[in-house]
Amino acid sequence: MEKQTKAIRIQTPRTQYREHSTPLFLTSSFTFESAEQGQGLFEETIDGNIYSRFSNPNVTEFVDKVCMLENAQEGIATATGMAAVFASMAALLKTGDHLLASRALFGSAHQIITQILSKWGITYTYLDASASEADWEAAILPNSKMIYLETPSNPGLELVDLAMIGRLCKKHNLIFNVDNCFATPVVQTPTDFGADLIIHSATKYMDGQGRVLGGIVVGKAEYIAPIRFFCRHTGPSLSSFNAWTLSKSLETLHLRMERHCANAMQLATALANHADVLKVNYPFLESHPQYELAKAQMSAGGAIVTIELEGGFERISAFMAALKIASLSSNLGDSRTIVTNPFTTTHAKLKADEKAALGITEGLVRISVGLEAIQDLIEDFTNAVEASAGVFEEN
Ligand SMILES: *Cc1c(COP(=O)(O)O)cnc(C)c1O
């Protein structure tokens, strides 16, 4: 069966009520049919639900689908994407360990690495997107334990060569941990390149409609076991309601991603051809510096496009005011197209040199391309670029 079929057909066993669609198991605990069954469940000689901090049928259904989509053995769902990132690191790293990571990370991942893990004596080295295999290899220390990366990155859309990192992790016995949120398993499956752990903020494309928070880490059973222990006892569990919502959403993930990516490609192309747009960045445009790598490890370009406009914040302000369809929000991965100015919002706290290193200029606009009709989006963006160009020229 194709993954698209399985994402629709993997389902919690039907109850005695013969429901067609999985019901919501909104229960904190589960009953034991006998004292012996309770004992067996706690001894783990019997498989089953005990308490929703440990497992819940809705959560299990969601985890089963993501494991299938990512070709992963096992997984554990969490309340948010950040809980998944933190659990994967806190469960597997200890004092004295060293972590290597790509520099262009989601802001909170950067805070975990630099402000929280560092308190426990876990050190790190960041590598730039331009780092070669030799650069990465040279940064590996005797106490290195894990490589953590995001590809494509936010908001620079820089790619890291997954096959190259896979080779290095195998050679040096490191845990290969990838945040695959921007690509989704429809566009990129890191396990094909040797990834041991894959993380998602399910809040983004997995939900796809900007409704619920959720996270997940899937991967090799030997690494998921300590992460499960960590989550079971520290409690960042995904709620059954959110898991139910997310599992329903995965039924349409392939369809949605096809449309998201097709819309993004068309919008990127239209804006790249517009004289008033300084720069357009999109992995599947030939002008992307890592276009060949994008083609090698992604099946489509994803649904985030960035553009750069001339005229500083005044221009950005006029451009955003002129948009009639696209929303102004810091979120992404929604059916509604969203624009963000990372310089003044999501990445405002970075120092000037850090912004420069990540290509975050004043005029950068991140577009999370939604599912609206593409002709409407092209018109909305073209109009806003032209309307705001006038404002800028008067200055
Ligand atoms: C949003 C996001 C996260 C964090 O996920 P939450 O669900 O908001 O906790 C992590 N990584 C990436 C790439 C993201 O876009």
The ligand as a MOL file (V3000), in Angstrom:
LIG
                    3D

  0  0  0     0  0            999 V3000
M  V30 BEGIN CTAB
M  V30 COUNTS 15 15 0 0 0
M  V30 BEGIN ATOM
M  V30 1 C 7.5920 25.7770 14.9860 0
M  V30 2 C 8.8470 25.0170 14.9150 0
M  V30 3 C 9.3560 24.3530 16.0330 0
M  V30 4 C 8.6750 24.4330 17.3930 0
M  V30 5 O 7.4490 23.8040 17.4020 0
M  V30 6 P 6.2860 24.1630 18.4670 0
M  V30 7 O 5.2110 23.2070 18.1060 0
M  V30 8 O 5.9290 25.5970 18.2570 0
M  V30 9 O 6.8490 23.9320 19.8150 0
M  V30 10 C 10.5300 23.6430 15.9080 0
M  V30 11 N 11.1780 23.5760 14.7300 0
M  V30 12 C 10.7340 24.2190 13.6250 0
M  V30 13 C 11.5080 24.1090 12.3710 0
M  V30 14 C 9.5570 24.9510 13.6720 0
M  V30 15 O 9.1200 25.5890 12.5790 0
M  V30 END ATOM
M  V30 BEGIN BOND
M  V30 1 1 1 2
M  V30 2 1 2 3
M  V30 3 2 2 14
M  V30 4 1 3 4
M  V30 5 2 3 10
M  V30 6 1 4 5
M  V30 7 1 5 6
M  V30 8 2 6 7
M  V30 9 1 6 8
M  V30 10 1 6 9
M  V30 11 1 10 11
M  V30 12 2 11 12
M  V30 13 1 12 13
M  V30 14 1 12 14
M  V30 15 1 14 15
M  V30 END BOND
M  V30 END CTAB
M  END
